[in-house]
Amino acid sequence: MPDKPIFPTPQDAEAAFYDAIERADLEAIMSLWAEDEEIACIHPGGPRLVGYAAIRDAWRRIFEGGPRLKVRLSGNTAVHNPFTAIHTVIEHISVRDDESKRAPVIATNIFVRSALGWRLVVHHTSPAPPDSINEMPKVLH
């Protein structure tokens, strides 16, 4: 197996994550995940997937049709400390060549810093309410 890429910042890891989705590159997307059986991934309306094998199988099924998804991000927020980064984004996902098929979702990506740079430990997405697909205002509650 080739060496895993090293991501010097959580932003680099996140950019590689969305690039891998657009290219439907299973090996690239799985190289981003931490080597920990407690990693978790939740796709919109789907079950909580825990562990490398379950997450890999879900992405394999998503990528079976080849590179067909296009992702544009907005509403980015980030909280960082030296070993953890929590990002929230709105993913504007569409099917290539058919912009009428789009599904905005809200995503939380959690990264940890390891010897191999920053790695993904949680990717959690849920359908975006219709009024949240534009830039979300920052509100204290």
ChimeraX attribute file (.defattr): number of C-alpha atoms within 10 A of each C-alpha:
attribute: neighborCount
match mode: 1-to-1
recipient: residues
	/A:1	3
	/A:2	5
	/A:3	7
	/A:4	13
	/A:5	14
	/A:6	16
	/A:7	19
	/A:8	13
	/A:9	14
	/A:10	25
	/A:11	15
	/A:12	14
	/A:13	23
	/A:14	20
	/A:15	11
	/A:16	18
	/A:17	20
	/A:18	17
	/A:19	16
	/A:20	20
	/A:21	21
	/A:22	19
	/A:23	16
	/A:24	21
	/A:25	17
	/A:26	18
	/A:27	13
	/A:28	17
	/A:29	20
	/A:30	20
	/A:31	20
	/A:32	24
	/A:33	24
	/A:34	22
	/A:35	16
	/A:36	11
	/A:37	12
	/A:38	12
	/A:39	19
	/A:40	20
	/A:41	24
	/A:42	19
	/A:43	17
	/A:44	14
	/A:45	9
	/A:46	10
	/A:47	9
	/A:48	13
	/A:49	21
	/A:50	16
	/A:51	18
	/A:52	18
	/A:53	11
	/A:54	16
	/A:55	18
	/A:56	18
	/A:57	13
	/A:58	14
	/A:59	19
	/A:60	17
	/A:61	10
	/A:62	16
	/A:63	19
	/A:64	11
	/A:65	10
	/A:66	13
	/A:67	16
	/A:68	17
	/A:69	19
	/A:70	19
	/A:71	18
	/A:72	12
	/A:73	16
	/A:74	15
	/A:75	16
	/A:76	14
	/A:77	12
	/A:78	14
	/A:79	10
	/A:80	13
	/A:81	9
	/A:82	7
	/A:83	12
	/A:84	17
	/A:85	20
	/A:86	17
	/A:87	18
	/A:88	20
	/A:89	20
	/A:90	26
	/A:91	24
	/A:92	18
	/A:93	18
	/A:94	18
	/A:95	16
	/A:96	15
	/A:97	10
	/A:98	10
	/A:99	11
	/A:100	9
	/A:101	10
	/A:102	15
	/A:103	16
	/A:104	22
	/A:105	22
	/A:106	21
	/A:107	23
	/A:108	20
	/A:109	20
	/A:110	24
	/A:111	27
	/A:112	20
	/A:113	19
	/A:114	14
	/A:115	7
	/A:116	15
	/A:117	20
	/A:118	27
	/A:119	27
	/A:120	27
	/A:121	21
	/A:122	22
	/A:123	19
	/A:124	18
	/A:125	22
	/A:126	17
	/A:127	16
	/A:128	17
	/A:129	10
	/A:130	9
	/A:131	8
	/A:132	15
	/A:133	17
	/A:134	12
	/A:135	12
	/A:136	13
	/A:137	8
	/A:138	8
	/A:139	5
	/A:140	4
	/A:141	3
